[in-house]
Amino acid sequence: MDLTEPVLLTPEGLEKLKRDLDVALKRRAEAGERLKEAFQPGDIEDNPEYEQAKEEVGLLDARIYELQEMIGRAQIIRDTHARRPRAGRQEEGRQGHRRRTLRDPHAHGQGGQVTPRR
């Protein structure tokens, strides 16, 4: 992650990062509690619960740091000039051929089907 570059996000993308951060912070608090409960003086080497909790805390700390950095460097973009194919819309192809989008490109996570105009 380049810490000098802005993170380009839509308003929705920024909100998602903030929700992810809230979830990660809650999970971190829970993992910290498990770490405290698993700690037994003198018996750390043979304690898999402690090792697992310690690893989880480390992973969550890294994710929290990453999310905080991304949110802190967020630059909101509003793409008003983007052309997304819509169902039934005619598009001009690279070589001047007309094509028509048959299906919504966002339906069920699949791209729209484009057919040559006859």
C-alpha positions in Angstrom: 0.0 0.0 0.0 1.5 3.3 -1.1 1.0 5.7 1.8 1.6 8.8 -0.4 -1.2 8.2 -2.9 -4.8 9.2 -2.3 -7.4 6.4 -2.3 -10.1 7.2 -4.9 -13.5 6.1 -3.6 -17.1 6.6 -4.3 -19.2 7.8 -1.4 -20.6 4.3 -1.1 -17.1 2.8 -1.1 -16.1 5.1 1.7 -19.1 4.1 3.8 -18.3 0.5 3.2 -14.7 1.0 4.5 -16.1 2.7 7.6 -18.5 -0.2 8.2 -15.6 -2.6 7.7 -13.5 -0.6 10.2 -16.3 -0.7 12.8 -16.6 -4.5 12.4 -12.8 -5.0 12.7 -12.7 -2.8 15.8 -15.4 -4.9 17.5 -13.7 -8.2 16.4 -10.4 -6.8 17.8 -12.0 -6.1 21.2 -13.4 -9.6 21.3 -10.0 -11.1 20.3 -8.3 -9.1 23.0 -10.6 -10.6 25.6 -9.9 -14.1 24.3 -6.2 -13.3 24.5 -6.5 -12.2 28.1 -8.6 -15.3 29.0 -6.1 -17.7 27.2 -3.1 -16.2 28.9 -1.8 -18.5 31.7 1.5 -17.5 33.3 4.3 -20.0 32.7 2.3 -22.0 30.2 2.4 -19.9 27.1 4.4 -22.3 24.9 1.8 -25.1 25.2 -1.3 -23.0 24.9 -2.8 -23.1 21.4 -5.7 -20.9 22.4 -3.3 -18.2 23.3 -1.3 -18.5 20.1 -4.5 -18.5 18.0 -5.8 -15.4 19.8 -2.4 -13.6 19.5 -2.4 -14.3 15.7 -5.9 -13.1 15.3 -5.1 -9.9 17.2 -2.1 -9.3 15.0 -4.2 -9.8 11.8 -6.9 -7.6 13.0 -4.5 -4.9 14.0 -3.0 -4.9 10.5 -6.5 -4.7 8.9 -7.5 -1.9 11.2 -4.4 0.0 10.3 -5.0 -0.5 6.6 -8.6 0.6 6.8 -7.7 3.7 8.9 -5.0 4.7 6.4 -7.4 4.2 3.4 -10.1 6.2 5.1 -7.7 9.0 6.1 -6.4 9.3 2.5 -9.8 8.9 0.8 -10.6 11.2 -2.1 -14.3 11.1 -3.1 -14.9 10.8 -6.8 -18.2 11.4 -8.5 -18.2 9.8 -12.0 -20.8 11.8 -13.8 -19.3 11.1 -17.3 -19.2 7.3 -17.1 -21.1 5.5 -19.7 -22.5 2.2 -18.5 -24.4 0.1 -21.0 -28.1 -0.1 -20.1 -30.5 -2.8 -21.2 -31.8 -1.9 -24.7 -29.4 1.0 -25.2 -27.6 1.3 -28.5 -23.8 1.8 -28.3 -21.3 2.8 -31.0 -18.5 0.2 -31.3 -14.8 0.9 -32.0 -15.2 0.4 -35.8 -18.5 2.3 -36.1 -20.7 -0.7 -35.7 -23.9 -0.3 -33.8 -24.5 -2.7 -30.9 -27.4 -3.1 -28.6 -27.1 -4.2 -24.9 -29.5 -7.0 -24.3 -29.4 -7.4 -20.6 -28.6 -5.2 -17.5 -24.9 -5.5 -17.0 -25.3 -5.4 -13.2 -28.0 -8.1 -12.9 -26.8 -11.1 -10.8 -23.2 -9.9 -11.0 -22.8 -10.8 -14.7 -21.8 -8.5 -17.5 -24.3 -7.3 -20.1 -24.4 -9.2 -23.4 -23.8 -7.0 -26.4 -24.9 -8.1 -29.9 -24.1 -6.6 -33.3 -26.9 -4.5 -34.8 -28.3 -6.2 -38.0 
